[in-house]
Amino acid sequence: MNKVERSEILALGPYEQIRERFRDRVIALKRHRRVSLGSHMSLVFENHDTMLLQVQEILRTERISDESGIAHEIATYNELIPDCGELSATLFIEYEDETERTRMLGRFASLRQHIHLDFGSHRATAKFGTHFGEESDRIPAVNYLTFSVSKPAAAMLRDPSASIALVADHPDYAVSFALPPALREQLARDLDE
């Protein structure tokens, strides 16, 4: 998949002129790439456009206009764009009650071994990105994941008879969600890029 390039980044003024249309387009795209994994987790499969939006928005929010700052943000978000044979996603752990959220983030410290994409009998276990200052006794509420997908598993995305599911099998949170056809098609295209 193509990484975000400096030539794609608009200066703050020109970005403001197209921001609403661009955000609306990418938000609509993300809606189809979001999966609810039970009532307290959701996952968004990322791609070039979702990361381009993130870069533009952080530059806008932080008012970053110097070349070194722009290069830093591009490099940071490009790490989240999957390489060949990979899918990447952002996992959100969502508890409204702060006390319950704190408790569950501690209980989910071992979640890193328990999020998978199941392609029939083939399992791709998520590799969690490392956060600066991450604590070993709890997991952050936002996590960046990468799934390595074999060519046979990737081919299954286009086979409507194949069973493909996003699975959490943590002792405190076990749920499975079958990926819908539209998302499977998008993920197959991601793997082709």
The 8 nearest C-alpha neighbors of each residue, nearest first, counted from 0:
[[1, 192, 82, 2, 81, 189, 83, 47],
 [2, 0, 47, 3, 192, 80, 4, 82],
 [1, 3, 77, 4, 47, 0, 80, 78],
 [4, 2, 51, 77, 47, 73, 1, 5],
 [5, 3, 6, 7, 2, 8, 73, 1],
 [4, 6, 7, 8, 3, 70, 73, 69],
 [5, 7, 4, 8, 9, 3, 10, 73],
 [8, 6, 5, 4, 9, 3, 51, 55],
 [9, 7, 5, 6, 10, 55, 4, 51],
 [8, 10, 14, 13, 11, 7, 55, 6],
 [9, 11, 12, 13, 14, 8, 64, 15],
 [10, 12, 14, 13, 59, 15, 9, 64],
 [13, 11, 15, 14, 10, 16, 9, 17],
 [14, 12, 16, 15, 10, 11, 9, 17],
 [15, 13, 11, 16, 12, 17, 9, 18],
 [14, 16, 18, 12, 13, 17, 11, 19],
 [15, 17, 13, 14, 18, 12, 19, 20],
 [18, 16, 14, 15, 20, 19, 21, 13],
 [19, 17, 15, 21, 14, 20, 22, 16],
 [18, 20, 22, 21, 17, 23, 15, 16],
 [21, 19, 23, 22, 18, 17, 24, 25],
 [20, 22, 18, 24, 23, 19, 17, 25],
 [23, 21, 25, 19, 24, 20, 18, 26],
 [22, 24, 26, 20, 21, 25, 19, 27],
 [25, 23, 21, 27, 22, 26, 20, 28],
 [26, 24, 28, 22, 27, 23, 29, 49],
 [25, 27, 29, 23, 28, 24, 22, 30],
 [28, 26, 30, 24, 25, 29, 23, 31],
 [27, 29, 25, 26, 30, 31, 24, 32],
 [30, 28, 32, 26, 31, 27, 33, 25],
 [31, 29, 27, 33, 28, 32, 26, 43],
 [32, 30, 29, 28, 33, 182, 27, 181],
 [31, 33, 29, 44, 43, 30, 182, 28],
 [34, 32, 43, 30, 42, 31, 29, 44],
 [33, 35, 42, 41, 36, 43, 32, 178],
 [36, 34, 41, 37, 40, 42, 33, 38],
 [35, 37, 40, 41, 34, 176, 38, 174],
 [36, 38, 35, 39, 40, 174, 41, 175],
 [37, 39, 40, 36, 35, 93, 41, 94],
 [40, 38, 93, 37, 92, 94, 41, 36],
 [41, 39, 92, 36, 91, 93, 37, 38],
 [42, 40, 35, 36, 91, 34, 90, 92],
 [41, 43, 90, 34, 89, 33, 91, 88],
 [44, 42, 33, 89, 88, 32, 45, 34],
 [43, 45, 88, 32, 87, 42, 89, 33],
 [44, 46, 88, 87, 49, 43, 80, 50],
 [47, 45, 49, 48, 80, 50, 44, 189],
 [46, 48, 50, 49, 51, 2, 80, 1],
 [49, 47, 51, 50, 46, 52, 25, 45],
 [48, 50, 52, 46, 51, 47, 45, 25],
 [49, 51, 53, 52, 47, 48, 76, 54],
 [52, 50, 48, 54, 53, 49, 47, 3],
 [51, 53, 55, 50, 49, 54, 56, 48],
 [54, 52, 50, 56, 51, 55, 57, 49],
 [53, 55, 51, 57, 52, 56, 72, 58],
 [56, 54, 52, 58, 53, 57, 59, 51],
 [55, 57, 59, 53, 58, 54, 60, 52],
 [56, 58, 60, 54, 59, 55, 61, 53],
 [59, 57, 63, 55, 61, 56, 62, 60],
 [58, 60, 62, 56, 57, 61, 55, 11],
 [61, 59, 57, 62, 58, 56, 63, 55],
 [60, 62, 58, 63, 59, 57, 56, 64],
 [63, 61, 59, 58, 60, 64, 11, 57],
 [64, 62, 58, 61, 65, 68, 69, 59],
 [63, 65, 62, 66, 69, 68, 58, 10],
 [66, 64, 68, 67, 63, 69, 70, 62],
 [65, 67, 69, 68, 70, 64, 71, 63],
 [68, 66, 70, 69, 65, 71, 64, 72],
 [69, 67, 71, 70, 66, 65, 63, 72],
 [68, 70, 66, 72, 71, 67, 73, 65],
 [71, 69, 67, 73, 68, 72, 66, 74],
 [72, 70, 68, 74, 69, 73, 75, 67],
 [71, 73, 75, 69, 74, 70, 54, 76],
 [72, 74, 70, 76, 75, 71, 77, 69],
 [75, 73, 77, 71, 72, 76, 70, 78],
 [76, 74, 72, 73, 77, 78, 71, 79],
 [75, 77, 78, 79, 73, 74, 50, 72],
 [76, 78, 74, 80, 79, 75, 2, 73],
 [77, 79, 76, 80, 75, 74, 81, 2],
 [80, 78, 77, 76, 81, 87, 143, 75],
 [81, 79, 77, 78, 46, 47, 87, 2],
 [82, 80, 85, 87, 86, 79, 0, 83],
 [81, 83, 85, 0, 84, 80, 86, 1],
 [82, 84, 85, 0, 190, 81, 192, 191],
 [85, 83, 148, 190, 147, 82, 149, 86],
 [86, 84, 147, 81, 146, 82, 83, 148],
 [87, 85, 146, 81, 145, 147, 88, 190],
 [88, 86, 145, 81, 144, 45, 44, 146],
 [87, 89, 44, 45, 144, 43, 143, 42],
 [88, 90, 143, 43, 42, 142, 144, 91],
 [91, 89, 42, 142, 141, 41, 143, 88],
 [90, 92, 141, 41, 40, 140, 93, 42],
 [93, 91, 40, 140, 39, 141, 90, 94],
 [92, 94, 39, 40, 91, 95, 140, 100],
 [93, 95, 100, 96, 39, 99, 92, 97],
 [96, 94, 97, 93, 100, 99, 98, 39],
 [95, 97, 99, 94, 98, 100, 101, 93],
 [98, 96, 100, 99, 101, 95, 94, 102],
 [99, 97, 101, 100, 96, 102, 103, 95],
 [98, 100, 102, 96, 101, 97, 103, 94],
 [101, 99, 97, 94, 103, 98, 102, 104],
 [102, 100, 98, 104, 99, 103, 97, 105],
 [101, 103, 99, 105, 100, 104, 98, 106],
 [102, 104, 106, 105, 100, 101, 107, 99],
 [105, 103, 107, 137, 138, 101, 106, 102],
 [106, 104, 137, 103, 102, 107, 108, 136],
 [105, 107, 103, 104, 108, 102, 137, 171],
 [106, 108, 110, 104, 109, 105, 103, 138],
 [109, 107, 137, 138, 105, 136, 106, 110],
 [108, 110, 107, 111, 112, 106, 113, 169],
 [111, 109, 107, 113, 112, 108, 169, 114],
 [112, 110, 109, 113, 127, 114, 126, 125],
 [113, 111, 110, 114, 109, 124, 125, 169],
 [112, 114, 110, 168, 169, 167, 111, 115],
 [115, 113, 167, 125, 166, 124, 112, 168],
 [116, 114, 124, 166, 123, 125, 165, 117],
 [115, 117, 165, 123, 164, 122, 166, 124],
 [116, 118, 122, 164, 163, 119, 121, 115],
 [119, 117, 163, 121, 152, 120, 122, 162],
 [118, 120, 162, 121, 117, 163, 161, 122],
 [119, 121, 118, 122, 117, 162, 163, 152],
 [122, 120, 118, 119, 117, 123, 152, 116],
 [121, 123, 117, 116, 118, 124, 115, 120],
 [124, 122, 116, 115, 146, 147, 117, 148],
 [125, 123, 115, 114, 122, 146, 116, 126],
 [126, 124, 146, 145, 115, 114, 144, 127],
 [125, 127, 145, 144, 146, 124, 128, 111],
 [128, 126, 144, 143, 125, 111, 129, 145],
 [129, 127, 143, 144, 130, 126, 142, 145],
 [128, 130, 127, 131, 133, 143, 142, 132],
 [129, 131, 133, 132, 128, 139, 142, 134],
 [130, 132, 133, 129, 134, 128, 139, 135],
 [131, 133, 130, 134, 129, 135, 139, 138],
 [134, 132, 130, 131, 135, 129, 139, 138],
 [133, 135, 136, 137, 132, 138, 139, 108],
 [136, 134, 137, 133, 108, 138, 109, 105],
 [137, 135, 108, 134, 105, 138, 106, 109],
 [138, 136, 105, 108, 104, 135, 134, 107],
 [137, 139, 108, 104, 107, 105, 140, 134],
 [140, 138, 141, 142, 104, 137, 133, 92],
 [139, 141, 92, 91, 138, 142, 104, 93],
 [142, 140, 91, 139, 90, 92, 89, 143],
 [143, 141, 90, 89, 144, 139, 91, 140],
 [142, 144, 89, 128, 127, 88, 90, 141],
 [145, 143, 127, 88, 126, 87, 125, 128],
 [144, 146, 87, 126, 125, 86, 88, 85],
 [145, 147, 125, 86, 85, 123, 148, 87],
 [148, 146, 85, 84, 123, 145, 86, 149],
 [149, 147, 84, 85, 152, 146, 153, 123],
 [148, 150, 152, 151, 153, 84, 147, 85],
 [149, 151, 153, 152, 154, 148, 84, 155],
 [152, 150, 154, 153, 149, 155, 148, 118],
 [153, 151, 155, 149, 154, 150, 118, 148],
 [152, 154, 150, 155, 151, 156, 149, 148],
 [155, 153, 151, 156, 152, 157, 150, 158],
 [154, 156, 158, 152, 157, 153, 161, 151],
 [157, 155, 183, 154, 153, 158, 187, 184],
 [158, 156, 155, 154, 159, 184, 187, 183],
 [157, 159, 155, 161, 160, 156, 154, 162],
 [160, 158, 161, 157, 180, 156, 155, 162],
 [159, 161, 158, 162, 155, 157, 163, 156],
 [162, 160, 158, 159, 155, 163, 119, 156],
 [161, 163, 119, 118, 160, 164, 177, 117],
 [164, 162, 118, 117, 177, 178, 119, 161],
 [165, 163, 177, 117, 176, 178, 116, 166],
 [164, 166, 116, 176, 175, 115, 117, 177],
 [165, 167, 175, 115, 114, 174, 164, 116],
 [166, 168, 114, 173, 174, 113, 169, 175],
 [169, 167, 173, 113, 166, 170, 172, 174],
 [168, 170, 172, 113, 171, 173, 167, 110],
 [171, 169, 172, 168, 173, 113, 110, 107],
 [172, 170, 169, 173, 106, 107, 168, 103],
 [173, 171, 169, 170, 168, 174, 167, 37],
 [172, 174, 168, 167, 169, 170, 171, 175],
 [175, 173, 167, 166, 37, 172, 168, 36],
 [174, 176, 166, 165, 167, 164, 177, 36],
 [175, 177, 165, 164, 178, 166, 36, 174],
 [178, 176, 164, 163, 179, 165, 175, 162],
 [177, 179, 164, 163, 176, 183, 182, 180],
 [178, 180, 182, 181, 183, 177, 163, 184],
 [181, 179, 183, 182, 184, 178, 159, 156],
 [182, 180, 184, 183, 179, 185, 31, 178],
 [183, 181, 185, 184, 180, 179, 32, 186],
 [182, 184, 180, 186, 156, 181, 185, 187],
 [185, 183, 187, 181, 182, 186, 180, 188],
 [186, 184, 182, 188, 187, 183, 189, 181],
 [185, 187, 189, 183, 188, 184, 182, 190],
 [186, 188, 184, 190, 189, 185, 156, 183],
 [189, 187, 191, 185, 186, 190, 184, 192],
 [190, 188, 186, 187, 192, 191, 185, 0],
 [189, 191, 187, 188, 192, 84, 186, 83],
 [190, 192, 188, 189, 187, 0, 83, 84],
 [191, 0, 189, 190, 188, 1, 83, 187]]
